[in-house]
Amino acid sequence: MMAGSKALPLLFLLALVTLSSAPAMATSKFDFFYLTLMWPGAYCNSGLFSKCCRPTTGKPALDFFVQSLETYDSSNGEPVTGCSTDCRFSVNALRKLIDDLYAYWTDVSCPSNNGRQQWENVWCSYGTCSNFNETYYFQRALALRAQVDLLSLLKANGIVPSSDKLYKLEDIQDALIPTLGFSTVVECNKKWVLGESQLYKIRICVSSDAKTIISCPIQKSSSCGSKVKFLPFNPKQLPVGSAHNMANPIEMTAAIDMDM
Ligand SMILES: *[C@@H]1O[C@H](CO)[C@@H](O)[C@H](O)[C@H]1NC(C)=O
């Protein structure tokens, strides 16, 4: 009796250790997210021609867009992708989120499109590794974007879009720390090889339940130079279609048919 009552907790502990170590033996296991928020002003200003078109679903928000909510493995610093061999994506599952998706998770690339392909790619690459259902995956990503509210955060620190002003990378990073801690990585692009750094993406580390912003478990350095442009984005001026795609009117059909 005495021996039994002592042995029981030990056995229980052993069982726990065995159970919890079993999944760790699987190859790559997702244990945190990178939420990638993209500034369309920089995206549109890369390459020789403006590469942006007005989505068929209407004018997007003047704000950072969600680009993806990526599943990562902190043990090797690599993304965990493609967890379902036959990936099923349904726009119907996103019905209740559609206005937010059109505003904040839209695809401004050319030719004008309804964003569906981008959502499907993100879902099939990362969403299927998240242990969430499709609705919840997109809902959490949108909620995190709203919670972080990067544009307001930067503005509160005097960092606003401007076609000629150069900001110190350090000032951008410092503006994020009081609210977001050490959870962010700032990424830049350039209009051309010798061009100036342009604030392009801010990636934010998020807990695996997609509820809490966390200090990044892996270190990624910024791809920006020490001086950074934060270019304006004007959703009203996005052209429909593009000079390159006028021959393909099928791509330019209007909003998504929810029953497809
Ligand atoms: C999706 O997951 C959320 C959160 O776990 C849950 O509340 C919701 O009922 C699920 N929806 C479907 C269609 O399974």
The ligand as an SDF file (V2000), in Angstrom:
LIG
                    3D

 14 14  0  0  0  0  0  0  0  0999 V2000
  -12.9920   25.9450  -36.1040 C   0  0  0  0  0  0  0  0  0  0  0  0
  -12.2020   26.0580  -34.9450 O   0  0  0  0  0  0  0  0  0  0  0  0
  -12.7090   26.9470  -33.9660 C   0  0  0  0  0  0  0  0  0  0  0  0
  -11.6670   27.0960  -32.8640 C   0  0  0  0  0  0  0  0  0  0  0  0
  -11.1980   25.8650  -32.4330 O   0  0  0  0  0  0  0  0  0  0  0  0
  -14.0560   26.4410  -33.4640 C   0  0  0  0  0  0  0  0  0  0  0  0
  -14.5920   27.3200  -32.5040 O   0  0  0  0  0  0  0  0  0  0  0  0
  -15.0010   26.3220  -34.6530 C   0  0  0  0  0  0  0  0  0  0  0  0
  -16.2210   25.7660  -34.2460 O   0  0  0  0  0  0  0  0  0  0  0  0
  -14.3860   25.4670  -35.7480 C   0  0  0  0  0  0  0  0  0  0  0  0
  -15.2290   25.5290  -36.9420 N   0  0  0  0  0  0  0  0  0  0  0  0
  -15.5050   24.4690  -37.6790 C   0  0  0  0  0  0  0  0  0  0  0  0
  -16.3550   24.7030  -38.8860 C   0  0  0  0  0  0  0  0  0  0  0  0
  -15.1070   23.3570  -37.4010 O   0  0  0  0  0  0  0  0  0  0  0  0
  1  2  1  0
  1 10  1  0
  2  3  1  0
  3  4  1  0
  3  6  1  0
  4  5  1  0
  6  7  1  0
  6  8  1  0
  8  9  1  0
  8 10  1  0
 10 11  1  0
 11 12  1  0
 12 13  1  0
 12 14  2  0
M  END
$$$$
